[in-house]
Amino acid sequence: MEKSSLRLLVVDDEEAARYGIRRALEAFGHEISEAESAETARALMHDRKFDLLLLDVNLPGISGLEFLNELQTESGANKTEAPLVIIITAHGSERLAVQAVKSGAYDYISKPFELDDLRLVVKNAFETIQLRLENRSLRRRIEIENSQRGALLGNSAAMHSVRAMIEKVADTDATVLVRGESGTGKELVARELHERSTTRSSGAFVAVNCAALPTELIESELFGHEKGAFTGAAARRKGKFEQADGGTLFLDEIGDMSANVQAKLLRALEDRRIERLGGDESIPVDVRIISATHRVLEEEIEQGNFRADLFYRLRVVTIDIAPLRERREDIPVLASAFARQAAERHSLRERSIGHDALRLLMDYDWPGNVRELKNVIERAAIMSEGDELTAIDIDQPSPKKDAIELSANGNLLVPYTNDFRDDRREFERRYIARCLEESSGNVTKAASVLGMHRQSLQHKLRELGLGRRYVAVGAEKE
């Protein structure tokens, strides 16, 4: 794996010391910046991200230890990774050095030091940083290759098209608009774009649901606020733009954003700078914007609900995800993947999906799309008692489900496939289930109608996967 160039910041109030450190470390070929105080270092870190800090303990104003604690606190609050810090202490200040390491410093070196000792400590730090970056990249690659992302599984032409678009635009910084019905997997497409980007994948992926936030809060959520900007703003808070700096900002349900926030978003996209609420500082941000909506934005523009200029700015590239009913050939693969995932998540025995269940899944229109399919399969995996998931385990409200069972005059429809045994078992299941429904779930009464002993019917119910639904109910009624 090719090593990337890293950024080093030397924080020391002595110019001669900074010069000597720079000269000693230039051979590593990494970018080196200097700061004479913690305040200057903070300003530099505001504009760019550093991988390693050489931080002197004795600084004017805020001390090195105080600045180290500030970095660790900010990292924890914003859930970001702080740069590695090597503390520079005076000779005989080992106690301070130990305190610094306990506070989160990577290592320390005491003045006066030999240049070879400095190079060795910094070399070890750079190797640690490089290993972290490589491990993160490898983990992400493994997740991409091996994970089974529900909405991105499938061999239909529609899904091949989506994956091809992702491959083309992932490594660009173009804004992408993902369109599709609720539950089709728009956020999964956005995450895939982020993870396949060589420049953005090391940064954060920050998602914001514009429809879930009240209008008065979304501006603060996106751009952040200063202390005292409004009632309840007890401290400065970074917004999603700043949190996503160097990574990707995903704006879900962009069509529900208010006109005022649309204008500010457009300005942020064009200027690549933002201002926190209650502040006048212009803050540079480096983010890639991916947005998504289930609305037809062209119609929203005509109705005056969405800005045309923002729409054109957001849809440099458009990825359309087809609803599940238009790619039914993907249902078997999706259902099997969800069944495996449910078995693993809930520590259940892995069950295959029976022909009758698959037939039912294929005939349903799935208004909730992949999300609904996932939930139905998870419930079926939990409730099933047989060796496989059957139609009786599949539970979703659908007129089509009833149409499979009954014809227009109320008679049972006879299943017909190339497998006689499966069809006979399915008809038997339907016939007995109908008889039990007519008997209000009374197993003894149904057994009498069927000409069977009660125990024989209970055994048959368990064999057909109807035991959980009718045996317990029958026991209560008798």
TORNUFI-5686 format. One record per residue (C-alpha): x, y, z; residue in three letters. Coordinates in Angstrom, 1 decimal. Layout:
BEGIN
- X;Y;Z;rest
- X;Y;Z;ALA
...
//
This chain:
BEGIN
- X;Y;Z;rest
- 0.0;0.0;0.0;MET
- 1.4;3.4;-1.0;GLU
- 2.3;5.6;1.9;LYS
- 0.6;8.9;2.0;SER
- 2.2;12.3;2.9;SER
- 1.6;13.2;6.6;LEU
- 1.4;16.6;8.3;ARG
- 3.5;17.5;11.3;LEU
- 3.1;20.6;13.4;LEU
- 6.0;21.8;15.6;VAL
- 4.7;23.9;18.6;VAL
- 7.6;25.6;20.4;ASP
- 8.1;29.3;21.5;ASP
- 11.8;29.2;20.6;GLU
- 12.3;30.0;16.9;GLU
- 15.8;28.4;16.9;ALA
- 14.3;25.2;18.4;ALA
- 11.6;25.0;15.7;ARG
- 14.2;25.6;13.0;TYR
- 16.4;22.8;14.3;GLY
- 13.6;20.4;14.5;ILE
- 12.4;21.3;11.0;ARG
- 15.9;20.7;9.5;ARG
- 16.2;17.4;11.4;ALA
- 12.9;16.0;10.1;LEU
- 12.8;17.4;6.5;GLU
- 14.4;14.1;5.3;ALA
- 11.1;12.2;6.1;PHE
- 9.5;14.1;3.2;GLY
- 6.3;15.1;5.1;HIS
- 4.7;18.5;5.4;GLU
- 6.0;20.5;8.4;ILE
- 4.3;23.6;9.9;SER
- 5.4;25.7;12.9;GLU
- 3.6;27.5;15.7;ALA
- 5.0;29.6;18.5;GLU
- 2.1;29.1;20.9;SER
- -1.0;26.9;21.6;ALA
- -3.2;29.7;20.3;GLU
- -1.4;29.8;16.9;THR
- -1.4;26.0;16.8;ALA
- -5.2;26.0;17.3;ARG
- -5.7;28.5;14.5;ALA
- -3.6;26.4;12.1;LEU
- -5.5;23.2;13.2;MET
- -8.8;25.1;12.5;HIS
- -7.9;25.3;8.8;ASP
- -6.2;21.9;8.3;ARG
- -5.8;18.5;9.8;LYS
- -2.4;17.5;11.3;PHE
- -1.3;13.9;11.9;ASP
- 1.4;14.6;14.5;LEU
- 2.2;17.4;16.9;LEU
- 5.6;18.0;18.5;LEU
- 4.4;20.0;21.5;LEU
- 6.6;21.8;24.0;ASP
- 5.4;21.9;27.6;VAL
- 6.5;25.4;28.4;ASN
- 4.6;27.8;26.1;LEU
- 3.4;31.3;26.6;PRO
- -0.3;31.5;27.6;GLY
- -1.8;28.0;27.5;ILE
- 0.8;25.4;28.5;SER
- 1.5;22.3;26.4;GLY
- -0.2;20.0;28.9;LEU
- -3.3;22.2;28.9;GLU
- -3.4;22.3;25.1;PHE
- -3.0;18.5;25.1;LEU
- -6.0;18.1;27.4;ASN
- -8.0;20.5;25.3;GLU
- -7.3;18.4;22.2;LEU
- -8.3;15.2;23.9;GLN
- -11.5;16.7;25.3;THR
- -12.5;18.1;21.9;GLU
- -11.7;14.8;20.2;SER
- -14.0;13.0;22.6;GLY
- -16.8;15.6;22.3;ALA
- -16.8;15.6;18.5;ASN
- -16.1;11.8;18.2;LYS
- -13.0;12.5;16.0;THR
- -9.5;11.1;16.1;GLU
- -7.0;13.5;17.7;ALA
- -3.5;13.8;16.2;PRO
- -0.7;11.9;17.9;LEU
- 1.2;14.2;20.3;VAL
- 4.9;14.0;21.2;ILE
- 5.6;16.1;24.3;ILE
- 8.9;18.0;24.6;ILE
- 9.9;18.5;28.2;THR
- 12.9;20.2;29.9;ALA
- 15.6;18.0;31.4;HIS
- 14.6;16.6;34.8;GLY
- 10.8;17.0;34.1;SER
- 10.1;13.3;33.7;GLU
- 7.2;13.6;36.1;ARG
- 5.5;16.0;33.7;LEU
- 6.3;13.6;30.8;ALA
- 4.6;10.7;32.6;VAL
- 1.6;12.9;33.3;GLN
- 1.4;13.9;29.6;ALA
- 1.5;10.3;28.5;VAL
- -1.3;9.5;30.9;LYS
- -3.3;12.4;29.5;SER
- -3.0;10.9;26.0;GLY
- 0.4;11.9;24.6;ALA
- 1.9;9.2;22.3;TYR
- 5.5;9.7;23.6;ASP
- 7.9;12.3;25.0;TYR
- 11.4;13.5;24.5;ILE
- 13.5;15.7;26.9;SER
- 15.6;18.7;26.0;LYS
- 18.4;18.8;25.2;PRO
- 18.0;15.8;22.9;PHE
- 20.2;14.3;20.2;GLU
- 18.8;14.7;16.7;LEU
- 19.0;10.9;16.1;ASP
- 16.8;10.4;19.2;ASP
- 14.3;12.9;17.9;LEU
- 14.2;11.3;14.4;ARG
- 13.7;7.8;16.0;LEU
- 10.7;9.0;18.2;VAL
- 9.1;10.8;15.2;VAL
- 9.8;7.8;12.9;LYS
- 8.0;5.5;15.3;ASN
- 5.1;7.9;15.5;ALA
- 4.8;8.2;11.7;PHE
- 4.8;4.4;11.4;GLU
- 2.0;4.2;14.0;THR
- 0.0;6.7;12.1;ILE
- 0.6;4.9;8.8;GLN
- -0.4;1.6;10.3;LEU
- -3.6;3.1;11.6;ARG
- -4.4;4.5;8.1;LEU
- -3.7;1.2;6.4;GLU
- -5.7;-0.8;9.0;ASN
- -8.7;1.6;8.5;ARG
- -8.4;1.3;4.7;SER
- -8.1;-2.5;4.8;LEU
- -11.1;-2.8;7.2;ARG
- -13.2;-0.6;4.9;ARG
- -12.1;-2.7;1.8;ARG
- -13.1;-5.9;3.6;ILE
- -16.4;-4.5;4.6;GLU
- -17.1;-3.4;1.1;ILE
- -16.1;-6.7;-0.4;GLU
- -17.7;-9.1;2.2;ASN
- -20.6;-7.3;3.7;SER
- -24.0;-8.0;2.3;GLN
- -25.6;-4.6;2.0;ARG
- -29.3;-5.3;1.5;GLY
- -30.2;-2.5;-0.9;ALA
- -27.1;-3.1;-3.1;LEU
- -27.5;-6.8;-3.4;LEU
- -29.2;-8.1;-6.6;GLY
- -28.5;-9.1;-10.1;ASN
- -31.2;-7.1;-11.8;SER
- -30.3;-4.6;-14.6;ALA
- -31.4;-1.8;-12.3;ALA
- -28.9;-2.7;-9.6;MET
- -26.1;-3.3;-12.1;HIS
- -26.8;0.3;-13.2;SER
- -26.6;1.7;-9.7;VAL
- -23.3;-0.1;-9.0;ARG
- -21.9;1.1;-12.3;ALA
- -22.8;4.7;-11.4;MET
- -21.2;4.3;-8.0;ILE
- -17.9;3.1;-9.6;GLU
- -17.8;6.0;-12.0;LYS
- -18.4;8.8;-9.5;VAL
- -17.1;7.5;-6.2;ALA
- -13.6;8.9;-6.7;ASP
- -14.8;12.3;-7.8;THR
- -16.0;15.2;-5.6;ASP
- -19.1;15.7;-7.7;ALA
- -22.3;16.3;-5.7;THR
- -24.7;13.4;-6.1;VAL
- -28.5;13.3;-5.8;LEU
- -29.9;9.9;-4.9;VAL
- -33.5;9.4;-5.8;ARG
- -35.9;6.6;-4.8;GLY
- -38.9;5.6;-2.8;GLU
- -38.7;5.2;1.0;SER
- -36.8;2.0;2.0;GLY
- -35.0;1.5;-1.3;THR
- -31.6;2.1;0.3;GLY
- -30.6;5.7;-0.5;LYS
- -28.3;6.0;2.5;GLU
- -26.6;2.8;1.7;LEU
- -25.8;4.1;-1.8;VAL
- -24.4;7.3;-0.1;ALA
- -22.2;5.3;2.2;ARG
- -20.9;3.2;-0.7;GLU
- -20.0;6.4;-2.5;LEU
- -18.1;7.6;0.6;HIS
- -16.3;4.3;1.3;GLU
- -15.1;3.8;-2.3;ARG
- -13.6;7.3;-2.4;SER
- -9.8;7.2;-2.0;THR
- -9.8;10.9;-0.8;THR
- -12.9;11.0;1.4;ARG
- -13.1;7.5;2.9;SER
- -10.6;8.4;5.7;SER
- -12.8;11.3;6.8;GLY
- -16.2;11.1;8.5;ALA
- -19.5;10.1;7.0;PHE
- -22.1;12.4;8.6;VAL
- -25.8;11.9;7.9;ALA
- -28.6;14.4;8.5;VAL
- -32.3;13.6;8.1;ASN
- -33.7;17.0;7.0;CYS
- -37.3;15.7;7.5;ALA
- -36.7;14.7;11.1;ALA
- -35.5;18.1;12.4;LEU
- -37.7;21.1;13.1;PRO
- -37.1;24.1;10.8;THR
- -35.8;26.1;13.7;GLU
- -33.2;23.5;14.6;LEU
- -31.9;22.3;11.2;ILE
- -29.8;25.5;10.6;GLU
- -28.0;25.0;14.0;SER
- -27.6;21.3;13.2;GLU
- -25.9;21.9;9.9;LEU
- -23.8;25.0;10.6;PHE
- -23.3;24.9;14.4;GLY
- -23.7;27.8;16.8;HIS
- -21.8;30.1;19.1;GLU
- -22.3;30.3;22.8;LYS
- -25.4;32.5;23.5;GLY
- -26.6;32.4;19.9;ALA
- -30.1;31.5;21.2;PHE
- -31.8;30.4;24.4;THR
- -30.2;27.2;25.5;GLY
- -26.9;27.6;23.6;ALA
- -24.7;27.2;26.6;ALA
- -21.6;26.4;24.6;ALA
- -20.1;26.6;21.2;ARG
- -21.1;23.6;19.0;ARG
- -19.8;22.4;15.7;LYS
- -22.4;21.7;13.1;GLY
- -22.5;18.8;10.7;LYS
- -20.5;20.6;8.0;PHE
- -17.5;21.0;10.3;GLU
- -17.9;17.4;11.6;GLN
- -17.8;16.2;8.1;ALA
- -14.7;18.3;7.1;ASP
- -12.5;16.1;4.9;GLY
- -15.3;13.6;4.5;GLY
- -18.9;13.3;3.2;THR
- -22.1;15.1;4.4;LEU
- -25.3;13.1;3.5;PHE
- -28.5;15.2;3.4;LEU
- -31.4;12.8;3.5;ASP
- -34.9;14.0;2.5;GLU
- -33.4;17.2;1.1;ILE
- -36.9;18.0;-0.4;GLY
- -38.2;18.8;3.2;ASP
- -35.7;21.6;3.8;MET
- -37.1;25.1;4.5;SER
- -36.5;27.9;2.0;ALA
- -34.3;29.8;4.4;ASN
- -31.9;26.9;5.0;VAL
- -31.9;26.1;1.3;GLN
- -30.4;29.5;0.6;ALA
- -27.7;29.1;3.2;LYS
- -26.9;25.6;2.0;LEU
- -26.5;26.9;-1.6;LEU
- -24.1;29.6;-0.3;ARG
- -22.1;27.0;1.6;ALA
- -21.9;24.8;-1.5;LEU
- -20.7;27.7;-3.7;GLU
- -18.3;29.3;-1.3;ASP
- -17.2;26.2;0.6;ARG
- -17.4;28.3;3.8;ARG
- -19.9;28.5;6.5;ILE
- -20.8;30.7;9.5;GLU
- -22.1;29.4;12.8;ARG
- -25.3;30.8;14.2;LEU
- -24.5;33.9;16.3;GLY
- -21.0;34.2;14.8;GLY
- -19.4;36.3;12.1;ASP
- -16.4;34.1;11.4;GLU
- -16.2;32.6;8.0;SER
- -15.1;29.0;8.4;ILE
- -13.7;27.0;5.4;PRO
- -15.1;23.5;5.0;VAL
- -14.0;20.7;2.7;ASP
- -16.9;18.3;2.3;VAL
- -18.6;16.3;-0.4;ARG
- -22.3;16.6;-0.5;ILE
- -24.6;13.7;-1.3;ILE
- -28.3;14.3;-1.0;SER
- -31.4;12.1;-1.3;ALA
- -35.1;12.5;-1.6;THR
- -38.2;10.5;-2.3;HIS
- -39.9;13.6;-3.7;ARG
- -40.0;14.7;-7.4;VAL
- -38.0;17.9;-7.0;LEU
- -38.9;19.2;-10.4;GLU
- -42.5;19.3;-9.2;GLU
- -41.5;20.9;-5.9;GLU
- -39.7;23.6;-7.9;ILE
- -42.9;24.3;-10.0;GLU
- -44.9;24.6;-6.8;GLN
- -42.3;27.0;-5.3;GLY
- -41.2;24.6;-2.5;ASN
- -37.6;24.1;-3.7;PHE
- -35.0;26.4;-5.2;ARG
- -34.1;25.6;-8.8;ALA
- -30.5;26.9;-8.4;ASP
- -29.9;24.5;-5.4;LEU
- -31.5;21.6;-7.4;PHE
- -29.1;22.1;-10.3;TYR
- -26.2;22.4;-7.8;ARG
- -27.1;19.2;-6.0;LEU
- -27.8;17.0;-9.1;ARG
- -24.4;17.1;-10.9;VAL
- -24.8;13.4;-10.9;VAL
- -28.2;11.6;-10.3;THR
- -28.5;8.0;-9.2;ILE
- -32.0;6.6;-9.4;ASP
- -32.9;3.5;-7.3;ILE
- -35.7;1.4;-8.7;ALA
- -38.4;0.2;-6.2;PRO
- -38.4;-3.4;-5.3;LEU
- -41.6;-4.2;-7.3;ARG
- -39.7;-3.2;-10.5;GLU
- -36.8;-5.6;-9.8;ARG
- -38.5;-8.7;-8.4;ARG
- -35.7;-10.9;-9.6;GLU
- -33.6;-9.5;-6.7;ASP
- -36.1;-10.7;-4.0;ILE
- -34.7;-14.2;-3.7;PRO
- -31.1;-13.0;-3.1;VAL
- -32.2;-10.3;-0.7;LEU
- -34.5;-12.6;1.2;ALA
- -31.8;-15.2;1.6;SER
- -29.3;-12.6;2.8;ALA
- -31.7;-11.2;5.3;PHE
- -32.6;-14.7;6.6;ALA
- -28.9;-15.4;7.2;ARG
- -28.4;-12.0;8.9;GLN
- -31.4;-12.5;11.2;ALA
- -30.2;-16.0;12.2;ALA
- -26.8;-14.6;13.1;GLU
- -28.1;-11.5;14.9;ARG
- -30.6;-13.4;17.0;HIS
- -28.5;-16.6;17.5;SER
- -31.1;-18.7;15.6;LEU
- -30.8;-21.8;13.4;ARG
- -30.3;-20.7;9.8;GLU
- -33.3;-21.6;7.7;ARG
- -33.7;-21.6;4.0;SER
- -36.8;-20.0;2.3;ILE
- -39.4;-22.5;1.1;GLY
- -40.9;-22.4;-2.3;HIS
- -44.3;-21.3;-1.0;ASP
- -42.8;-18.5;1.0;ALA
- -40.7;-17.3;-1.9;LEU
- -43.8;-17.4;-4.2;ARG
- -45.6;-15.2;-1.7;LEU
- -42.7;-12.8;-1.5;LEU
- -42.4;-12.5;-5.3;MET
- -46.1;-11.7;-5.7;ASP
- -46.2;-8.9;-3.1;TYR
- -45.7;-5.3;-4.3;ASP
- -43.5;-4.2;-1.3;TRP
- -44.6;-0.5;-0.8;PRO
- -41.9;-0.3;1.9;GLY
- -39.3;-1.7;-0.5;ASN
- -36.1;-3.4;0.8;VAL
- -36.6;-2.1;4.4;ARG
- -40.0;-3.8;4.6;GLU
- -38.7;-7.1;3.1;LEU
- -35.9;-7.1;5.7;LYS
- -38.3;-6.6;8.6;ASN
- -40.7;-9.3;7.2;VAL
- -37.9;-11.8;6.9;ILE
- -36.5;-11.0;10.3;GLU
- -39.9;-11.6;11.9;ARG
- -40.4;-14.8;10.0;ALA
- -36.9;-16.1;11.1;ALA
- -37.8;-15.4;14.7;ILE
- -41.3;-16.9;14.6;MET
- -40.7;-20.0;12.4;SER
- -40.8;-23.5;13.9;GLU
- -40.0;-25.6;10.9;GLY
- -36.9;-26.5;9.0;ASP
- -37.5;-23.6;6.5;GLU
- -39.4;-20.4;6.3;LEU
- -42.9;-21.1;4.9;THR
- -45.7;-18.9;3.6;ALA
- -47.4;-19.1;7.0;ILE
- -44.3;-17.4;8.6;ASP
- -44.5;-14.5;6.2;ILE
- -46.8;-11.9;7.6;ASP
- -47.4;-8.6;5.8;GLN
- -50.7;-6.8;5.1;PRO
- -51.4;-7.3;1.4;SER
- -54.5;-7.8;-0.7;PRO
- -52.3;-9.9;-2.9;LYS
- -51.5;-12.3;0.0;LYS
- -55.3;-13.0;0.3;ASP
- -55.6;-13.4;-3.5;ALA
- -53.1;-16.2;-3.4;ILE
- -55.2;-18.0;-0.9;GLU
- -58.7;-17.4;-2.3;LEU
- -60.3;-17.0;-5.6;SER
- -63.0;-14.4;-6.3;ALA
- -65.8;-16.7;-5.1;ASN
- -64.1;-17.6;-1.9;GLY
- -62.8;-21.0;-2.9;ASN
- -59.2;-22.0;-2.4;LEU
- -56.9;-21.6;-5.4;LEU
- -54.9;-24.7;-6.3;VAL
- -51.1;-24.0;-6.5;PRO
- -49.5;-25.2;-9.6;TYR
- -45.7;-25.5;-10.2;THR
- -43.4;-28.2;-11.5;ASN
- -43.0;-29.7;-8.0;ASP
- -46.1;-31.9;-7.2;PHE
- -45.0;-32.5;-3.6;ARG
- -44.5;-28.9;-2.8;ASP
- -47.9;-28.0;-4.4;ASP
- -49.7;-30.8;-2.4;ARG
- -48.1;-29.6;0.8;ARG
- -49.1;-26.0;0.1;GLU
- -52.7;-26.9;-0.7;PHE
- -52.9;-29.0;2.4;GLU
- -51.5;-26.1;4.5;ARG
- -54.1;-23.7;2.9;ARG
- -57.0;-26.2;3.3;TYR
- -56.3;-26.9;7.0;ILE
- -55.6;-23.2;7.8;ALA
- -59.0;-22.3;6.1;ARG
- -60.8;-24.9;8.1;CYS
- -59.3;-23.6;11.3;LEU
- -60.3;-20.1;10.4;GLU
- -63.9;-21.3;9.9;GLU
- -63.7;-23.0;13.3;SER
- -62.5;-19.8;14.9;SER
- -59.2;-21.5;15.8;GLY
- -60.9;-24.4;17.7;ASN
- -58.6;-27.4;16.9;VAL
- -61.1;-30.0;18.2;THR
- -63.9;-28.6;16.0;LYS
- -61.6;-28.4;13.0;ALA
- -60.4;-32.0;13.6;ALA
- -64.0;-33.2;13.6;SER
- -64.7;-31.4;10.3;VAL
- -61.5;-32.9;8.8;LEU
- -62.3;-36.4;10.1;GLY
- -59.1;-36.5;12.1;MET
- -58.1;-37.2;15.7;HIS
- -57.3;-34.0;17.6;ARG
- -53.7;-35.2;18.3;GLN
- -53.2;-36.1;14.7;SER
- -54.3;-32.6;13.6;LEU
- -51.9;-31.0;16.2;GLN
- -49.1;-33.1;14.8;HIS
- -50.0;-32.1;11.2;LYS
- -50.1;-28.4;12.2;LEU
- -46.6;-28.5;13.6;ARG
- -45.4;-30.4;10.5;GLU
- -46.9;-27.6;8.2;LEU
- -45.5;-24.8;10.4;GLY
- -48.9;-23.8;11.7;LEU
- -48.3;-25.0;15.3;GLY
- -47.4;-21.6;16.8;ARG
- -50.4;-19.9;15.3;ARG
- -53.2;-22.5;16.0;TYR
- -52.2;-25.0;18.6;VAL
- -51.7;-22.4;21.3;ALA
- -54.9;-20.6;20.3;VAL
- -56.8;-23.9;20.2;GLY
- -55.6;-24.7;23.7;ALA
- -57.0;-21.4;25.1;GLU
- -60.4;-21.9;23.4;LYS
- -61.0;-25.5;24.5;GLU
//
